[in-house]
Amino acid sequence: MRAILRNTPGMTDILSRRDVQFLLNEWLDVERLTERDRFADQTAADWNDVLELAEQVATDQFQPHNRKADLNEPEIGQDGKVELIPEVAEALGVLGETGLMAAAMPEEVGGMSLPATVSSAIFAWLHGANVGTTAYPMLTAGAANLLIANGSEEQIDTWVKPMVEGRFHGTMCLSEVQAGSSLSDITTKAVPQDDGTYRVFGNKMWISAGSHELGENIVHLVLAKIPGSPPGVKGISLFIVPRFLLEEDGSLGERNDVVLAGVNHKMGFRGTVNTVLGFGEGEYKPGGKAGAVGYLIGEPNRGLAYMFHMMNEARIGVGLGATALGYTGYLKSLRYARERPQGRPLASKNPEDPQIPISEHTDVKRMLLAQKSYVEGALALELYCSSLVDDEMTAPDEEERSRATLLLEILTPIAKSWPSQWCLEANSLAIQVHGGYGYAREYDVEQHYRDNRLNPIHEGTHGIQALDLLGRKVTMQGGAAFGALFETISAKINEASEAGGEAAELAAELQAALGRLAETTGRLWADRDPELALANATVYLEAAGHVVLAWIWLQQFLIASGKEGNFYDGKRQAARYFFRFELPKTGPQFDLLASLDRTTLEMEDAWF
């Protein structure tokens, strides 16, 4: 039996190609983007070809070593260098040759200038196949995009183009041991030099991809304070601190004063090396003296604003990765449930009757349907947010661009945290569907859960996203972002109401939940007491997230309405599940929030 039930070679179970096509073509209508100047020389057929290539690379290059990278996590070798399994470099080499990493970057720097929506679909395939290996190009793309947006022309020519070519890699260096997420408390300093450079001194913790031999160079983007700058976050600047300095012709020069101080050993996500880095410790002396040479990006004291460009991109990327991990776990548990015979129908009284696949048992159906509603809803949310990036950048109308920006602002914390919470739950259910096998390492779902457990933590924890949503985004510009979201959801509710039938019934349920969200938001801020308003911000994030996902599912239900076939039947059933099993959970949450409960706020440390 065990041999029958092991993962079948050649079956990828990464994402549903049909679902990706549905979301991009039938729902988001990405082909409309070809009417915009930026994409005028591209076609929907081009994008389909690119997505097929992404699926092939994910299947042939990334997925095969996913388990091996987990079992052989990065270590520091005797030569002091990080050792990774060779398949990681091989896969990234193939990815570099395809140009997929830079799919959405401008052609001027070597990118493909594809829509962000298509690029996100590309990375969804890679994340689902092997999230550990995918982190390297994702971080590099994020660093490159930050420099494109905020760096000088010289910095873009010097650092971005080699990153696009796959020769240089990128990181983001924010956290420190004593500071964690409280960036105002960082102590890394950048001392100005006579030649216009800076010398950076300090330590950074939890730096993914901080040291490896996958390319020629690593471009660290480092937050640091220039002596004499204002205290707190207002005095943070951002610097390019490369592993190797460059000669005038762009070739590698001497080693910069950046050292690997340690490797963190993680519960999951093991394929991505996570490091402790030391800057300016004097082990290397570029130019004859200690101190890591750094190059200021933009203006002094605006580093956190620049870094948020990469952090916001990374937050959506984290949500996308969480979605993909939940999605692949769902597909694997679905296949297992269809292949695993066990038990008989409840009506069967004859023990000699043949066993049935566990996918026919009602509770297994419940678990599979829950997973489906989480992962397909999350993928739709992530691709929708990416479509907002396209609108923000390329919509011909300024009002449309501004509206896209507002929607993206308020949806980003949800796009990061909702999949990180509920696609992790999907992974938990995938284990449950497998039963005892799911808890064993011979089956991928065990690793997917461990890998996904990081996503509620990094790029801003669940609680930080909650504070961002309730404390910043719903109040920004006098509530303009919240108003834009409310209007957008209301417009779809009206469309569904006019459609009549079951769509109108779902619309009425969403209308009630949206009304509670608006009412509760006003109640929380009525007294203008931030401490009280934010005491239960996490509950607010989770309730608002479910309202947003119900809206996402209502849209999918409308697109599927009147269409025949198993795929569309499945979409409608998943929407029904979400409205009947998930959306009602927001009722008690809104009740709690509206009561302005002080239980957590008034808890004393000594009482624990």
C-alpha positions in Angstrom: 0.0 0.0 0.0 2.8 2.4 0.9 4.4 2.0 -2.6 1.0 2.8 -4.2 0.4 5.9 -2.1 3.8 7.6 -2.5 4.1 10.7 -4.7 3.9 9.6 -8.3 6.9 10.7 -10.4 6.1 13.0 -13.2 3.0 14.4 -11.5 3.7 18.0 -10.6 0.7 19.1 -8.6 2.1 22.6 -8.4 -0.8 24.8 -9.5 -3.9 24.4 -11.6 -3.0 25.7 -15.1 -6.8 25.9 -15.8 -7.3 28.1 -12.7 -4.5 30.5 -13.7 -6.0 30.8 -17.2 -9.4 31.5 -15.7 -8.2 34.2 -13.4 -6.0 35.9 -15.9 -8.2 35.6 -19.0 -11.8 35.2 -17.9 -11.7 37.4 -14.8 -8.9 39.9 -15.0 -9.0 40.1 -18.8 -5.2 40.7 -19.0 -5.5 41.0 -22.8 -6.9 44.5 -22.2 -3.4 45.6 -21.2 -2.2 45.2 -24.8 -4.1 48.4 -25.5 -1.7 50.3 -23.3 1.6 51.8 -24.6 3.8 49.8 -22.3 2.5 46.5 -23.6 1.5 47.5 -27.2 4.0 45.2 -28.8 2.9 42.2 -26.7 0.1 39.8 -27.1 -1.9 37.5 -24.9 -0.4 34.6 -26.8 3.0 35.8 -25.9 2.0 35.8 -22.2 0.6 32.3 -22.5 3.9 31.1 -23.9 5.8 32.7 -21.1 3.5 31.1 -18.5 4.0 27.7 -20.2 7.7 28.2 -20.0 7.4 29.1 -16.3 5.5 25.9 -15.6 8.1 23.9 -17.4 11.0 25.5 -15.5 9.1 25.0 -12.2 8.4 21.4 -13.1 11.7 20.4 -14.5 14.2 22.5 -12.7 12.7 23.7 -9.4 10.5 21.0 -8.1 12.9 18.0 -8.4 15.3 19.3 -5.7 12.7 20.7 -3.3 12.9 17.8 -0.9 16.7 17.4 -1.3 17.2 21.1 -0.4 15.1 20.6 2.7 17.0 17.6 3.8 20.4 19.2 3.1 20.0 22.6 4.6 22.7 25.3 4.1 25.8 24.9 6.2 29.1 26.8 6.6 31.9 24.8 5.1 35.5 24.5 6.3 36.4 27.4 4.0 33.9 29.6 5.7 31.6 29.7 2.7 27.9 28.6 2.6 27.4 25.3 1.0 24.2 24.6 -0.9 23.2 21.6 -3.0 24.4 22.1 -6.6 20.8 21.8 -8.0 20.0 25.3 -6.7 22.6 26.9 -8.8 21.7 24.8 -11.8 18.0 25.7 -11.5 18.8 29.4 -11.1 21.1 29.2 -14.1 18.3 27.9 -16.3 15.9 30.6 -14.9 18.5 33.3 -15.7 18.7 32.0 -19.3 14.9 32.3 -19.7 14.8 35.9 -18.5 11.8 35.1 -16.4 13.2 36.6 -13.2 13.1 40.1 -14.9 9.8 39.5 -16.6 8.3 42.7 -15.3 11.4 44.9 -15.4 11.9 47.5 -18.1 13.6 46.5 -21.3 16.2 49.3 -20.8 17.8 47.2 -18.0 17.4 43.9 -19.7 13.9 43.0 -18.6 10.9 41.8 -20.6 8.5 44.7 -19.6 5.7 42.2 -19.1 2.7 43.1 -16.9 3.1 42.6 -13.2 0.0 40.3 -13.3 1.8 37.9 -15.6 5.0 38.1 -13.6 3.2 37.2 -10.5 1.7 34.2 -12.2 5.2 33.2 -13.2 6.5 33.4 -9.7 3.5 31.5 -8.4 4.6 28.5 -10.4 8.2 28.8 -9.0 7.0 29.3 -5.4 4.8 26.3 -5.6 7.5 24.1 -7.0 10.3 25.2 -4.7 9.9 28.2 -2.4 13.4 27.9 -1.0 15.1 28.3 -4.4 12.6 30.9 -5.6 13.5 33.2 -2.7 16.9 34.0 -4.4 15.5 35.5 -7.6 12.6 37.0 -5.7 14.9 39.0 -3.4 17.1 39.9 -6.3 14.2 41.2 -8.3 13.0 43.2 -5.3 16.4 44.8 -4.8 16.7 45.6 -8.5 13.2 47.2 -8.6 14.1 49.3 -5.6 17.2 50.6 -7.3 15.2 51.2 -10.6 12.7 53.3 -8.6 15.1 55.2 -6.3 18.7 54.8 -7.5 20.8 57.0 -9.8 21.4 56.2 -13.4 24.9 55.2 -12.5 23.7 52.9 -9.8 21.2 51.3 -12.1 23.8 50.7 -14.8 26.3 49.4 -12.3 24.2 47.1 -10.1 20.8 46.4 -11.7 21.9 45.1 -15.1 24.2 42.4 -13.6 21.3 41.4 -11.3 19.0 41.1 -14.3 21.6 39.0 -16.0 21.7 36.7 -13.0 25.4 37.4 -12.2 24.7 39.5 -9.1 22.2 38.7 -6.4 20.4 41.0 -4.0 19.3 41.1 -0.4 17.5 43.5 2.1 19.3 44.0 5.4 16.9 45.6 7.9 16.7 43.7 11.2 19.2 43.6 14.0 19.4 41.3 17.0 18.4 44.1 19.5 15.9 45.7 17.2 13.9 43.1 15.3 10.9 44.8 13.7 11.5 48.0 15.6 13.7 49.6 13.0 13.9 52.9 14.9 16.3 51.0 17.2 18.8 49.9 14.7 22.4 50.8 15.5 24.2 50.1 12.3 26.0 53.4 11.3 27.3 54.8 8.0 30.2 57.2 8.3 30.7 59.7 5.4 34.0 59.5 3.6 35.8 62.2 1.6 35.3 60.5 -1.7 31.5 60.5 -1.3 31.2 56.9 -0.1 30.3 55.7 3.4 31.8 53.2 5.7 29.2 50.9 7.3 29.6 49.4 10.7 27.1 47.1 12.4 25.4 43.7 12.4 22.3 42.5 10.6 20.2 39.5 11.6 17.8 37.2 9.6 19.2 38.1 6.2 17.8 35.7 3.7 20.3 34.8 0.9 22.9 36.9 2.7 25.9 34.7 1.8 26.3 32.1 -0.9 28.2 31.2 -4.1 25.3 31.3 -6.5 26.7 34.3 -8.5 29.6 36.6 -8.8 28.4 39.2 -6.3 25.8 40.0 -3.7 24.3 43.5 -3.5 23.2 44.2 0.0 20.7 47.0 0.5 21.4 48.1 4.1 19.5 50.3 6.5 21.9 52.4 8.6 22.1 55.8 10.4 24.5 58.6 9.4 26.0 60.1 12.6 24.1 63.3 13.5 20.9 62.2 11.8 17.5 62.6 13.6 16.6 59.9 16.1 14.3 57.1 15.3 13.0 56.2 11.8 13.5 59.7 10.5 17.2 59.3 10.6 17.5 56.0 8.7 19.3 56.0 5.3 19.7 53.2 2.7 23.0 52.0 1.2 24.3 49.7 -1.5 26.9 47.6 0.3 28.2 44.9 -2.2 30.1 41.8 -1.2 32.8 42.7 -3.7 33.7 46.2 -4.8 33.9 46.8 -8.6 36.7 48.1 -10.8 35.9 51.0 -13.2 35.2 48.5 -16.0 32.6 46.7 -13.9 34.8 43.7 -13.1 35.1 42.4 -9.5 37.5 44.2 -7.3 38.6 43.7 -3.7 36.4 42.1 -1.1 34.3 44.4 0.9 34.3 44.3 4.7 31.1 42.2 4.9 31.5 38.9 6.7 29.3 35.9 7.4 28.8 35.7 11.2 26.5 32.7 11.3 23.7 30.7 9.6 20.3 30.3 11.2 18.8 26.9 11.2 15.1 27.0 10.5 12.0 24.9 11.0 11.2 25.1 7.2 12.1 27.2 4.2 15.5 25.5 4.6 16.6 25.9 1.0 17.0 29.6 1.5 20.1 30.3 3.5 19.4 32.7 6.4 22.4 34.6 7.8 23.9 36.8 10.4 26.1 39.4 8.7 28.8 41.6 10.1 29.6 44.9 8.5 32.9 46.7 9.1 34.5 44.2 11.5 37.9 44.6 9.9 38.3 41.1 8.6 38.7 42.7 5.1 40.2 46.1 4.6 39.0 47.6 1.3 41.2 50.6 0.5 43.5 49.6 3.4 41.1 50.2 6.2 38.2 48.6 8.1 34.6 49.5 7.3 32.3 48.2 4.6 32.1 50.5 1.7 28.6 51.7 1.0 26.9 53.9 -1.5 24.0 56.1 -0.5 20.7 55.6 -2.3 18.8 58.8 -2.9 18.8 61.3 -0.1 20.0 60.9 3.5 17.4 60.0 6.1 14.9 58.7 3.5 16.1 55.1 3.6 13.0 53.6 5.2 10.7 55.2 2.6 12.9 53.7 -0.2 13.1 50.3 1.6 9.3 50.2 1.8 9.3 50.0 -2.0 11.0 46.6 -1.7 9.2 45.7 1.5 5.7 46.3 -0.1 6.7 44.2 -3.1 8.0 41.6 -0.8 4.8 41.5 1.2 2.8 40.7 -1.8 5.5 38.2 -2.8 5.2 36.6 0.6 1.4 36.3 0.2 2.0 34.8 -3.2 4.5 32.3 -1.8 2.1 31.3 1.0 -0.7 30.9 -1.6 1.5 28.7 -3.8 2.5 26.5 -0.9 -1.1 26.1 0.1 -2.1 25.4 -3.5 0.4 22.7 -4.1 -0.5 21.0 -0.8 -4.1 21.1 -1.7 -3.5 19.5 -5.1 -1.4 16.8 -3.5 -4.0 16.0 -0.9 -6.7 16.0 -3.5 -4.7 13.4 -5.6 -4.0 11.3 -2.5 -7.7 11.4 -1.5 -8.7 10.2 -5.0 -6.2 7.4 -4.9 -6.5 6.2 -1.3 -9.2 3.6 -0.8 -10.5 3.3 2.7 -13.9 2.5 4.2 -17.3 2.2 2.6 -20.4 4.3 2.1 -22.4 4.9 5.3 -25.3 3.1 3.7 -23.2 0.0 3.0 -23.7 -2.9 5.5 -21.6 -5.5 3.7 -18.0 -5.6 4.8 -17.1 -7.3 1.5 -18.2 -4.4 -0.5 -15.2 -2.7 -2.2 -13.7 0.2 -0.4 -14.2 3.7 -1.8 -11.6 6.5 -2.2 -11.5 8.7 0.8 -12.4 11.7 -1.4 -16.0 10.3 -1.3 -16.3 10.7 2.5 -18.1 13.8 3.5 -15.6 15.1 6.0 -12.7 14.7 3.6 -14.8 16.6 1.1 -15.2 19.3 3.7 -11.4 19.5 4.2 -10.7 19.6 0.4 -13.4 22.2 -0.2 -12.0 24.4 2.6 -8.5 24.1 1.0 -9.9 24.9 -2.4 -11.7 28.0 -1.1 -8.6 29.3 0.6 -6.0 28.7 -2.1 -8.1 29.6 -5.1 -9.4 32.7 -3.3 -5.8 33.7 -2.3 -4.4 33.2 -5.8 -7.2 35.5 -7.1 -6.4 38.1 -4.5 -2.7 38.1 -5.3 -3.2 38.4 -9.0 -5.8 41.1 -8.5 -3.2 43.1 -6.4 -0.7 42.6 -9.2 -3.3 44.0 -11.7 -3.5 47.1 -9.5 0.3 47.5 -9.9 -0.3 47.4 -13.7 -3.0 50.0 -13.5 -1.0 52.1 -11.1 1.8 52.2 -13.7 0.1 52.1 -17.0 -3.5 53.2 -16.8 -4.1 56.1 -19.3 -6.3 58.0 -16.8 -4.7 59.7 -13.8 -7.8 59.1 -11.7 -7.7 55.4 -12.4 -4.0 55.3 -11.5 -4.6 57.1 -8.2 -7.5 54.7 -7.4 -5.3 51.7 -8.1 -2.7 53.1 -5.7 -5.3 53.6 -2.9 -6.6 50.1 -3.4 -3.1 48.6 -3.4 -2.2 50.4 -0.2 -5.1 49.1 1.8 -5.0 45.6 0.3 -1.3 45.0 0.7 -1.4 44.0 4.4 -4.3 41.7 3.7 -2.6 40.2 0.6 0.4 39.4 2.9 -1.3 38.1 5.9 -4.6 36.4 4.8 -2.8 33.8 2.6 -0.1 33.4 5.3 -2.8 32.4 7.8 -5.3 30.6 5.7 -3.1 28.8 3.2 -1.1 27.6 6.1 -4.4 26.2 7.4 -4.8 24.6 4.0 -1.5 22.9 4.5 -2.6 21.7 7.9 -5.8 20.2 6.3 -3.6 18.6 3.6 -1.8 16.8 6.3 -5.1 15.8 7.9 -6.4 14.4 4.6 -3.3 12.2 4.3 -3.8 11.0 7.9 -0.7 9.4 9.4 1.1 9.5 6.1 0.8 13.3 6.0 2.8 13.6 9.2 5.6 11.5 7.7 8.5 13.0 5.7 7.9 10.7 2.8 5.0 13.0 1.8 5.5 16.5 0.6 2.7 18.0 2.6 4.7 17.8 5.8 7.4 20.0 4.3 4.9 22.5 2.8 3.5 23.1 6.2 6.9 23.8 7.7 7.9 26.0 4.8 4.7 28.0 5.0 4.9 28.6 8.7 7.5 31.3 8.1 5.1 33.4 6.1 3.1 34.8 9.0 6.4 36.0 10.4 8.7 37.6 7.8 8.3 40.9 6.0 6.2 42.1 8.9 4.5 39.7 11.3 0.7 39.1 11.3 0.4 41.7 14.1 2.4 44.3 12.3 0.2 43.9 9.2 -2.8 44.4 11.5 -1.4 47.6 12.9 -0.6 48.8 9.4 -4.1 48.1 8.1 -6.1 49.6 11.0 -3.6 52.1 12.2 -2.5 53.5 8.9 -4.3 52.3 5.8 -7.9 52.8 6.8 -7.2 56.3 8.1 -4.8 57.5 5.3 -5.9 60.6 3.4 -8.9 61.0 5.5 -10.1 57.4 4.8 -9.7 57.6 1.1 -8.2 54.1 0.7 -11.0 52.6 2.8 -13.5 54.5 0.8 -12.1 53.3 -2.5 -12.3 49.7 -1.3 -15.8 50.1 0.0 -17.0 51.6 -3.3 -15.3 48.9 -5.3 -16.8 46.1 -3.3 -20.2 47.8 -3.3 -20.1 48.1 -7.1 -19.6 44.3 -7.4 -22.4 43.7 -4.9 -24.7 45.9 -7.0 -23.7 43.9 -10.1 -24.5 40.6 -8.4 -27.8 41.9 -7.0 -28.9 42.9 -10.5 -27.9 39.4 -11.8 -30.5 37.9 -9.4 -30.8 34.4 -8.2 -28.0 32.9 -6.1 -25.6 35.7 -7.0 -28.0 38.2 -5.4 -28.3 36.0 -2.3 -24.5 36.0 -1.9 -24.4 39.7 -2.6 -26.9 40.4 0.2 -24.7 38.4 2.6 -21.6 40.3 1.6 -23.5 43.6 1.8 -24.3 42.9 5.4 -20.7 42.0 6.2 -19.3 45.0 4.4 -21.7 47.2 6.4 -20.5 45.7 9.6 -16.9 46.4 8.5 -17.6 50.0 7.9 -19.6 50.4 11.1 -17.0 48.7 13.2 -14.1 50.8 11.6 -15.9 54.0 12.5 -16.6 52.7 16.1 -13.0 51.8 16.7 -11.8 55.3 15.8 -14.7 57.3 17.2 -12.9 58.1 20.5 -9.6 58.8 18.7 -7.8 56.6 21.2 -5.1 54.7 19.1 -4.2 52.4 22.0 -7.7 51.2 22.4 -8.5 51.1 18.7 -5.5 49.0 18.0 -5.8 46.7 21.0 -7.6 44.1 18.8 -6.1 45.1 15.5 -5.4 41.4 14.6 -9.0 40.5 14.9 -9.8 43.4 12.6 -7.3 42.2 10.0 -8.8 38.8 10.0 -12.4 40.0 9.7 -11.5 42.5 7.0 -9.6 39.8 5.2 -12.6 37.5 5.1 -14.8 40.3 3.8 -12.3 41.0 1.0 -12.0 37.3 0.1 -15.8 37.0 0.0 -15.8 39.8 -2.5 -13.1 37.9 -4.5 -15.2 34.8 -4.4 -18.3 36.7 -5.5 -16.5 37.9 -8.5 -15.4 34.4 -9.4 -19.0 33.2 -8.9 -20.3 35.8 -11.3 -17.7 34.9 -14.0 -18.6 31.2 -13.6 -22.3 31.8 -13.7 -24.1 30.2 -16.7 -21.0 28.2 -17.7 -21.0 24.4 -17.8 -18.4 21.9 -16.8 -16.7 20.5 -13.7 -14.3 23.5 -13.4 -17.1 26.0 -13.2 -19.2 23.8 -11.0 -16.2 23.7 -8.6 -15.8 27.4 -8.6 -19.4 27.9 -7.7 -19.3 25.3 -5.0 -16.1 26.8 -3.5 -17.8 30.2 -3.4 -20.8 28.7 -1.6 -18.5 27.1 0.9 -16.8 30.4 1.6 -20.0 32.3 2.1 -21.6 29.6 4.3 -18.7 28.4 6.3 -16.2 31.3 6.4 -17.9 34.6 6.0 -20.2 34.0 9.0 -17.1 33.9 11.2 -16.8 37.6 10.9 -20.0 38.2 12.9 -18.6 37.4 16.4 -15.3 39.2 15.4 -17.2 42.4 14.6 -19.2 42.1 17.8 -15.9 41.9 19.8 -14.4 44.8 18.0 -17.4 47.0 18.4 -17.5 46.4 22.1 -14.0 48.0 22.4 -12.9 45.1 24.6 -10.0 45.9 26.8 -9.1 42.4 27.9 -5.7 42.3 26.1 -5.0 45.9 26.7 -5.4 45.7 30.4 -3.5 42.5 30.9 -0.5 42.9 33.2 2.8 41.1 32.7 2.8 39.7 36.2 -0.5 37.9 35.5 0.9 35.6 32.9 
